């Protein structure tokens, strides 16, 4: 058994659908027109946005400069999506420690930690209508390329650590192709094939803003949304947006190795801890069963339950086993007869 202490936080995002993201929220609710009232509610004029983004741009290898395409997203974040931004601020300290660790591992810009906000609104079990899943919204085929396998019991795209590691590898690969972060992000959203098609249709242009008219609508909005998220996460307090703490929060979580099949119902019974919370701490397990691992695997538990798990480990495995289920079923059948 090996335990690694981590700071890991999960919350019940009851009012936000799993498939929602900041970008899709804006496109659904705030796409075409901004009312005069909402414009007036923005305390700072575009010149202030421009100045602040220019300051961020100077400190970043990414293009974070202001233009008119970014403005609608800024207006939205400061208007109708203000509460959503407050939630992201509340979650960010907990998820960003994971993102920053992986970005540092692969020597990538730290500003990329804001990308899962655009992708999934920091919901580890987010799933789009197209089939993308997790914080980083991997499609199944792309996920498989980076060992994010999917079975009837496990979807590794939902594991914050595994998905973040995979996303960093993929982003590094995309940057090696285009040598430009805006182009790499466009390829992350639309796929390299669609970006290459846009390059050809543009007559061989090689920057995002030059090929933007030839991209899908979602990808045309992707870089402006990412830029606006960088702004709002850095300047939220200047706009009276403050962190809204998650509804479900665990401060100290450990990983503990497992060696056999476990049912969440049995785990709940022996640990005296709500199954819903156990499942939210372990989002990669997509059913009520943690399958027997083929190799090393682990689960996340609150610190104070580690001792209880060790004490009852054999019983948890025993009563989670298929043999026990068959025995229980057989006994029930005998009683009926």
Secondary structure as UniProt FT lines:
FT   STRAND          4..6
FT   TURN            14..15
FT   TURN            18..19
FT   HELIX           22..29
FT   HELIX           36..41
FT   HELIX           46..58
FT   HELIX           68..77
FT   TURN            78..81
FT   HELIX           82..105
FT   TURN            106..107
FT   HELIX           110..114
FT   HELIX           115..120
FT   TURN            121..122
FT   TURN            124..125
FT   TURN            129..130
FT   TURN            134..137
FT   HELIX           140..145
FT   TURN            146..147
FT   STRAND          154..155
FT   HELIX           156..158
FT   HELIX           160..178
FT   HELIX           181..190
FT   HELIX           192..201
FT   TURN            202..203
FT   HELIX           208..211
FT   HELIX           212..214
FT   HELIX           217..235
FT   HELIX           237..239
FT   STRAND          253..258
FT   STRAND          262..263
FT   HELIX           264..271
FT   HELIX           275..281
FT   TURN            282..284
FT   STRAND          289..290
FT   STRAND          297..302
FT   HELIX           303..320
FT   HELIX           322..336
//
